[in-house]
Amino acid sequence: MILDRFRLDGRVALVTGAGRGIGRGCALALAEAGADVVCAARTVAEIEATAELVRERGARGLALRCDVNDAGQVRELVERAARELGRLDVLVNNAGGTPVRPALDTDDAFLDRAFHFECGSALRVLRAAAPHLGAAGGGAVVNVSSRTGQMPMPGFLAYGTGKAALAFMTRVLAQELAPGIRVNAVSVGAVRTPAFEAFASRPALLAQVEAGIPLGRIGQVADVAACVLYLASPASAWVTGKQLEVDGGVEAPPFRLPRAAP
């Protein structure tokens, strides 16, 4: 049956940024599809909570603290994940997040940090994980990107540049790692996560955002997690190097911050 192709029984997934929001939603979706899940992030209490929810769904859940900006921690994360759960089949690069800052206030150090967090860290984790993903056969990588990397918006120069680079990197990696490892991305629009609460708590701004989305609502974490599950599972076995847009249909930014004066 076609639904069997979405199953991940006997497989192990590693999700970065798994403590809350989209990362937590992805971890739980993969667990519900049968995968054991390694939950990685910087905040121990949050990833422990996610791992417990994974276990409630009948899968093995392992919480491992890791700052993906630290190469040593990344190597230890991947080695422990493969050693303690026996293999590694799926990698979801979800960790990220850079504050809004006007372009002319974006100094070299801020831009470097944003680029390495939004793009470079995904490559860092994949470099460590690739031998395990290749050994498993049919390994899948899903990079969580943002529509901000495709639609210019004031204040998002550093974040958007990093996500735009992540999209291109996804395409290159797919070419280099085929056929043993598939690499895809999801480009996410406005989704109701803890980071979005600043908008959700302001009714006028929330209404502005929703009015700019053709489907008329903010996305839910499950909307993104369902797409990640598709790209992580055998259902997408003939898909690589692609970025799927999960955004309610937007073709222009649903809101705009004021432009900074030069």
C-alpha positions in Angstrom: 0.0 0.0 0.0 1.1 3.5 -0.7 1.0 4.5 2.9 3.6 1.9 3.7 6.1 4.0 1.9 5.8 6.7 4.6 6.9 4.2 7.3 10.3 4.4 9.0 10.2 1.2 11.0 13.6 0.1 12.2 15.3 3.3 11.2 17.0 6.0 13.3 16.6 9.7 12.8 18.7 12.6 14.2 16.9 16.0 14.5 18.8 19.1 15.5 16.9 22.0 17.2 14.5 19.3 18.5 13.6 21.0 21.8 10.6 22.9 20.6 8.7 24.2 17.6 9.3 22.7 14.2 12.2 20.5 15.5 10.0 18.9 18.1 7.2 18.5 15.6 9.5 16.7 13.2 10.9 14.4 15.9 7.3 13.3 16.8 6.2 12.8 13.2 9.2 10.6 12.5 8.5 8.6 15.7 4.9 8.1 14.8 6.1 6.7 11.4 8.2 4.2 13.3 11.6 5.7 13.6 13.8 5.9 16.7 14.8 9.5 17.2 17.8 11.3 18.6 16.7 14.7 19.8 19.5 17.3 19.8 19.6 21.0 21.0 21.3 23.2 23.5 18.6 23.2 26.2 18.6 19.8 28.1 15.1 20.2 29.6 13.5 20.8 26.2 15.1 17.9 24.4 14.4 15.6 27.4 10.8 16.5 27.1 10.8 15.8 23.3 12.5 12.5 23.8 9.8 11.5 26.4 7.1 12.3 23.9 8.9 10.2 21.3 8.9 7.3 23.8 5.2 7.8 24.4 4.7 7.0 20.7 6.4 3.6 21.1 9.8 4.6 19.7 13.2 4.9 21.3 14.0 8.6 22.1 17.5 9.8 23.0 18.2 13.3 24.2 21.7 14.6 23.5 22.8 18.1 24.2 24.7 19.7 21.3 25.5 23.2 20.1 25.8 22.7 16.3 28.2 25.7 16.1 30.8 23.6 17.9 32.5 21.0 15.7 33.6 18.9 18.6 30.1 18.6 20.1 28.7 17.7 16.6 31.2 14.9 16.2 30.4 13.5 19.7 26.6 13.9 19.0 26.8 11.8 15.8 29.0 9.1 17.2 26.9 8.7 20.3 23.7 8.6 18.3 25.0 5.9 16.0 26.6 4.0 18.9 23.6 4.1 21.3 20.9 3.5 18.7 22.9 1.3 16.4 22.6 3.1 13.1 21.7 6.4 11.4 19.3 6.7 8.5 17.8 10.2 8.6 19.2 13.6 9.4 16.9 16.7 9.9 19.0 19.9 10.0 16.6 22.2 11.8 18.7 24.2 14.2 18.9 27.9 13.4 17.6 31.3 14.2 19.2 34.8 13.8 17.7 38.0 15.2 16.4 40.7 12.9 18.9 43.5 12.3 19.0 46.3 9.7 21.5 45.8 6.9 23.7 48.8 7.8 23.9 47.6 11.4 25.0 44.1 10.3 28.7 44.0 11.0 31.1 41.3 9.7 30.9 39.3 12.9 27.1 39.2 13.0 26.9 38.2 9.3 29.6 35.5 9.8 27.7 34.0 12.8 24.4 34.0 11.0 25.9 32.4 7.9 27.6 29.6 9.8 24.5 29.0 12.0 21.9 29.0 9.2 24.0 27.2 6.6 27.4 26.1 7.8 26.1 24.1 10.7 24.0 21.9 8.5 27.1 21.0 6.5 29.0 20.4 9.7 26.4 17.9 11.0 26.1 16.2 7.6 29.9 15.8 7.3 29.9 13.9 10.6 26.8 11.9 9.7 27.5 11.0 6.1 29.5 7.8 6.8 26.7 6.4 8.9 24.0 7.5 6.5 25.9 6.0 3.6 26.4 2.7 5.5 22.7 2.5 6.2 21.9 2.7 2.5 19.2 5.0 1.3 20.1 7.7 3.8 18.0 10.9 3.8 18.8 14.5 4.8 16.2 17.2 5.2 17.4 20.8 5.6 14.8 23.2 7.2 15.1 26.5 5.4 12.9 29.6 5.2 11.0 31.5 2.5 12.9 34.5 3.9 15.8 33.3 1.8 13.7 33.7 -1.3 11.8 36.9 -0.6 13.8 40.0 0.3 12.6 41.7 3.5 14.0 44.6 5.4 15.8 43.4 8.6 16.5 39.9 7.4 19.7 40.3 5.5 21.8 38.0 7.6 19.1 35.3 8.2 17.9 35.3 4.7 21.3 35.2 3.2 22.2 32.1 5.3 18.9 30.4 4.3 19.4 31.2 0.6 22.9 29.6 0.8 21.4 26.6 2.5 19.0 26.1 -0.5 21.9 26.2 -2.9 24.0 23.9 -0.7 21.2 21.4 -0.7 21.3 21.2 -4.5 25.0 20.7 -4.6 25.1 18.1 -1.8 22.3 16.1 -3.6 24.5 15.9 -6.7 27.6 14.9 -4.8 26.0 12.3 -2.4 23.7 10.5 -4.9 22.7 7.8 -5.1 23.4 6.6 -1.6 22.2 9.7 0.3 19.3 11.9 -0.8 19.4 15.6 0.3 16.3 17.9 0.2 15.0 20.9 2.0 11.7 22.5 3.1 11.3 26.2 2.8 9.0 27.3 5.6 6.7 30.4 5.7 5.0 31.9 8.8 4.4 29.0 11.3 3.0 29.3 14.8 6.0 28.4 16.9 7.4 29.8 20.2 9.5 32.2 18.1 6.3 33.5 16.4 4.5 34.4 19.6 5.7 38.0 19.3 3.5 38.3 16.3 0.6 36.1 17.6 0.3 38.4 20.7 -0.3 41.5 18.5 -3.7 41.0 16.8 -3.3 43.8 14.3 0.1 42.4 13.1 -1.2 38.8 13.1 -4.2 39.9 11.0 -1.8 41.6 8.5 0.3 38.4 8.2 -2.7 36.2 7.7 -4.2 38.6 5.1 -1.0 38.2 3.1 -1.2 34.4 3.0 -3.4 33.0 0.2 -4.6 30.1 2.3 -5.7 32.6 5.0 -3.9 31.3 8.1 -0.6 30.9 9.8 1.0 27.5 9.3 1.0 24.8 12.0 4.1 22.8 13.0 2.3 19.7 11.7 2.1 21.2 8.2 5.9 21.3 8.1 6.5 18.0 9.9 4.3 16.2 7.4 6.5 17.5 4.5 9.7 16.6 6.4 8.3 13.1 6.9 7.7 12.7 3.2 11.2 13.8 2.3 12.7 11.5 5.0 10.8 8.4 4.0 10.8 6.0 1.1 7.7 7.9 -0.2 10.2 10.4 -1.7 12.7 7.8 -2.9 13.0 9.4 -6.3 13.3 13.0 -5.0 16.6 14.7 -4.3 18.1 18.2 -4.6 14.7 19.8 -4.2 13.3 22.5 -1.9 9.6 22.2 -1.2 7.8 25.4 -0.1 5.5 25.0 2.8 4.1 28.5 3.2 0.3 28.7 2.5 0.9 29.9 -1.0 2.8 33.2 -0.5 4.7 34.8 -3.4 5.5 38.0 -1.5 6.3 38.7 2.2 3.1 38.7 4.2 4.4 41.5 6.4 7.2 44.1 6.3 9.3 45.7 8.9 10.0 49.4 8.5 13.1 50.2 6.4 16.0 51.6 8.3 17.1 55.1 7.3 20.5 55.1 5.6 
